[in-house]
Amino acid sequence: MTLAEFEAADAGALNGALLALWWDARGDWAKAHEVAQEIETADGAWVHAYLHRKEGDVGNASYWYRRAGRPVPAGDLRAEWEAIVEALLR
């Protein structure tokens, strides 16, 4: 699946961390966070971290980036979202 196909997909075709990012792309941060909270993997922690960074909760985001084994990024949120989606699609 490509990034464009992911963005056009229906929620029913996705699960886990990708589903959380799908909800985030549709402006439903709360639903994205609800999904991400249920994922107990490094990928789930990465998405959870991204969501808290987007929310502006840097301390909580830092905790989740550590759990994911990822550095805390300082760049554009959209670029991070795309990087996460592309990594998870691989």
PyRosetta script that sets phi, psi and omega in degrees:
from pyrosetta import init, pose_from_sequence

init()
pose = pose_from_sequence("MTLAEFEAADAGALNGALLALWWDARGDWAKAHEVAQEIETADGAWVHAYLHRKEGDVGNASYWYRRAGRPVPAGDLRAEWEAIVEALLR")
pose.set_psi(1, 135.4)
pose.set_omega(1, 177.2)
pose.set_phi(2, -88.8)
pose.set_psi(2, 170.4)
pose.set_omega(2, 176.3)
pose.set_phi(3, -59.6)
pose.set_psi(3, -44.1)
pose.set_omega(3, 179.4)
pose.set_phi(4, -62.6)
pose.set_psi(4, -41.2)
pose.set_omega(4, 178.2)
pose.set_phi(5, -65.8)
pose.set_psi(5, -39.1)
pose.set_omega(5, 177.2)
pose.set_phi(6, -60.6)
pose.set_psi(6, -46.5)
pose.set_omega(6, -178.3)
pose.set_phi(7, -64.1)
pose.set_psi(7, -27.8)
pose.set_omega(7, -179.8)
pose.set_phi(8, -93.2)
pose.set_psi(8, -6.3)
pose.set_omega(8, -175.7)
pose.set_phi(9, -67.9)
pose.set_psi(9, 159.2)
pose.set_omega(9, 172.4)
pose.set_phi(10, -87.5)
pose.set_psi(10, 152.2)
pose.set_omega(10, -179.7)
pose.set_phi(11, -58.0)
pose.set_psi(11, -34.0)
pose.set_omega(11, -178.4)
pose.set_phi(12, -65.3)
pose.set_psi(12, -17.2)
pose.set_omega(12, -179.8)
pose.set_phi(13, -89.0)
pose.set_psi(13, -1.6)
pose.set_omega(13, -173.7)
pose.set_phi(14, -125.0)
pose.set_psi(14, 160.6)
pose.set_omega(14, 172.9)
pose.set_phi(15, -152.0)
pose.set_psi(15, 173.3)
pose.set_omega(15, 175.1)
pose.set_phi(16, 58.7)
pose.set_psi(16, -140.7)
pose.set_omega(16, -175.0)
pose.set_phi(17, -61.0)
pose.set_psi(17, -36.1)
pose.set_omega(17, 178.3)
pose.set_phi(18, -66.3)
pose.set_psi(18, -36.7)
pose.set_omega(18, 177.7)
pose.set_phi(19, -64.8)
pose.set_psi(19, -41.0)
pose.set_omega(19, 177.8)
pose.set_phi(20, -60.1)
pose.set_psi(20, -43.7)
pose.set_omega(20, 179.0)
pose.set_phi(21, -67.9)
pose.set_psi(21, -33.0)
pose.set_omega(21, 176.5)
pose.set_phi(22, -61.6)
pose.set_psi(22, -46.8)
pose.set_omega(22, 178.6)
pose.set_phi(23, -63.3)
pose.set_psi(23, -40.2)
pose.set_omega(23, 179.0)
pose.set_phi(24, -60.5)
pose.set_psi(24, -41.8)
pose.set_omega(24, -179.6)
pose.set_phi(25, -63.8)
pose.set_psi(25, -22.9)
pose.set_omega(25, 179.5)
pose.set_phi(26, -94.6)
pose.set_psi(26, 10.0)
pose.set_omega(26, 174.9)
pose.set_phi(27, 82.6)
pose.set_psi(27, 11.7)
pose.set_omega(27, -179.9)
pose.set_phi(28, -105.4)
pose.set_psi(28, 77.0)
pose.set_omega(28, -178.4)
pose.set_phi(29, -59.1)
pose.set_psi(29, -41.6)
pose.set_omega(29, -177.0)
pose.set_phi(30, -61.7)
pose.set_psi(30, -44.6)
pose.set_omega(30, 178.7)
pose.set_phi(31, -66.6)
pose.set_psi(31, -41.4)
pose.set_omega(31, 178.2)
pose.set_phi(32, -59.7)
pose.set_psi(32, -44.1)
pose.set_omega(32, -179.7)
pose.set_phi(33, -66.4)
pose.set_psi(33, -40.4)
pose.set_omega(33, 178.0)
pose.set_phi(34, -58.5)
pose.set_psi(34, -44.5)
pose.set_omega(34, 178.8)
pose.set_phi(35, -66.4)
pose.set_psi(35, -46.9)
pose.set_omega(35, -177.1)
pose.set_phi(36, -61.6)
pose.set_psi(36, -35.3)
pose.set_omega(36, -179.3)
pose.set_phi(37, -62.5)
pose.set_psi(37, -24.0)
pose.set_omega(37, -176.9)
pose.set_phi(38, -88.1)
pose.set_psi(38, -4.4)
pose.set_omega(38, -174.8)
pose.set_phi(39, -99.6)
pose.set_psi(39, 114.8)
pose.set_omega(39, -175.1)
pose.set_phi(40, -102.4)
pose.set_psi(40, 46.6)
pose.set_omega(40, 178.2)
pose.set_phi(41, -125.8)
pose.set_psi(41, 171.0)
pose.set_omega(41, 176.2)
pose.set_phi(42, -62.2)
pose.set_psi(42, -36.8)
pose.set_omega(42, 177.9)
pose.set_phi(43, -64.7)
pose.set_psi(43, -41.2)
pose.set_omega(43, 177.0)
pose.set_phi(44, -62.5)
pose.set_psi(44, -40.5)
pose.set_omega(44, 177.5)
pose.set_phi(45, -64.4)
pose.set_psi(45, -37.3)
pose.set_omega(45, 179.1)
pose.set_phi(46, -63.1)
pose.set_psi(46, -46.8)
pose.set_omega(46, 178.8)
pose.set_phi(47, -64.9)
pose.set_psi(47, -42.7)
pose.set_omega(47, 178.8)
pose.set_phi(48, -58.8)
pose.set_psi(48, -43.7)
pose.set_omega(48, 178.0)
pose.set_phi(49, -60.4)
pose.set_psi(49, -48.8)
pose.set_omega(49, 178.8)
pose.set_phi(50, -55.7)
pose.set_psi(50, -45.4)
pose.set_omega(50, -177.9)
pose.set_phi(51, -62.1)
pose.set_psi(51, -40.7)
pose.set_omega(51, 178.5)
pose.set_phi(52, -71.1)
pose.set_psi(52, -32.9)
pose.set_omega(52, 174.7)
pose.set_phi(53, -64.4)
pose.set_psi(53, -42.5)
pose.set_omega(53, 178.8)
pose.set_phi(54, -62.7)
pose.set_psi(54, -37.7)
pose.set_omega(54, 179.1)
pose.set_phi(55, -67.8)
pose.set_psi(55, -24.0)
pose.set_omega(55, -178.1)
pose.set_phi(56, 98.1)
pose.set_psi(56, 7.3)
pose.set_omega(56, 179.1)
pose.set_phi(57, -92.4)
pose.set_psi(57, 81.4)
pose.set_omega(57, -172.7)
pose.set_phi(58, -63.1)
pose.set_psi(58, -40.6)
pose.set_omega(58, -179.5)
pose.set_phi(59, -62.7)
pose.set_psi(59, -47.1)
pose.set_omega(59, 178.9)
pose.set_phi(60, -66.4)
pose.set_psi(60, -40.7)
pose.set_omega(60, 177.9)
pose.set_phi(61, -60.1)
pose.set_psi(61, -43.7)
pose.set_omega(61, -179.7)
pose.set_phi(62, -59.4)
pose.set_psi(62, -41.9)
pose.set_omega(62, 177.4)
pose.set_phi(63, -57.9)
pose.set_psi(63, -47.2)
pose.set_omega(63, -177.4)
pose.set_phi(64, -71.4)
pose.set_psi(64, -33.5)
pose.set_omega(64, 174.1)
pose.set_phi(65, -63.1)
pose.set_psi(65, -40.9)
pose.set_omega(65, 176.7)
pose.set_phi(66, -61.4)
pose.set_psi(66, -43.7)
pose.set_omega(66, 179.0)
pose.set_phi(67, -62.4)
pose.set_psi(67, -32.4)
pose.set_omega(67, 179.8)
pose.set_phi(68, -82.2)
pose.set_psi(68, -11.7)
pose.set_omega(68, -176.1)
pose.set_phi(69, 72.1)
pose.set_psi(69, 31.7)
pose.set_omega(69, -177.2)
pose.set_phi(70, -121.7)
pose.set_psi(70, 148.1)
pose.set_omega(70, 174.3)
pose.set_phi(71, -73.2)
pose.set_psi(71, 154.4)
pose.set_omega(71, 176.7)
pose.set_phi(72, -77.1)
pose.set_psi(72, 116.7)
pose.set_omega(72, -179.9)
pose.set_phi(73, -77.7)
pose.set_psi(73, 159.5)
pose.set_omega(73, 177.9)
pose.set_phi(74, -119.7)
pose.set_psi(74, -1.2)
pose.set_omega(74, -174.7)
pose.set_phi(75, -84.0)
pose.set_psi(75, -165.1)
pose.set_omega(75, -177.2)
pose.set_phi(76, -62.7)
pose.set_psi(76, 133.8)
pose.set_omega(76, 180.0)
pose.set_phi(77, -63.2)
pose.set_psi(77, -40.6)
pose.set_omega(77, -179.9)
pose.set_phi(78, -63.2)
pose.set_psi(78, -40.5)
pose.set_omega(78, 178.8)
pose.set_phi(79, -63.9)
pose.set_psi(79, -39.2)
pose.set_omega(79, 177.4)
pose.set_phi(80, -66.3)
pose.set_psi(80, -44.3)
pose.set_omega(80, 178.4)
pose.set_phi(81, -55.3)
pose.set_psi(81, -48.1)
pose.set_omega(81, 179.5)
pose.set_phi(82, -62.7)
pose.set_psi(82, -41.3)
pose.set_omega(82, -179.6)
pose.set_phi(83, -63.7)
pose.set_psi(83, -40.7)
pose.set_omega(83, 179.1)
pose.set_phi(84, -65.9)
pose.set_psi(84, -48.2)
pose.set_omega(84, 179.8)
pose.set_phi(85, -57.2)
pose.set_psi(85, -49.3)
pose.set_omega(85, -178.2)
pose.set_phi(86, -61.8)
pose.set_psi(86, -39.3)
pose.set_omega(86, 178.3)
pose.set_phi(87, -65.0)
pose.set_psi(87, -41.1)
pose.set_omega(87, -178.8)
pose.set_phi(88, -73.5)
pose.set_psi(88, -26.0)
pose.set_omega(88, 177.9)
pose.set_phi(89, -75.3)
pose.set_psi(89, -20.3)
pose.set_omega(89, -179.3)
pose.set_phi(90, -71.0)
pose.dump_pdb("model.pdb")
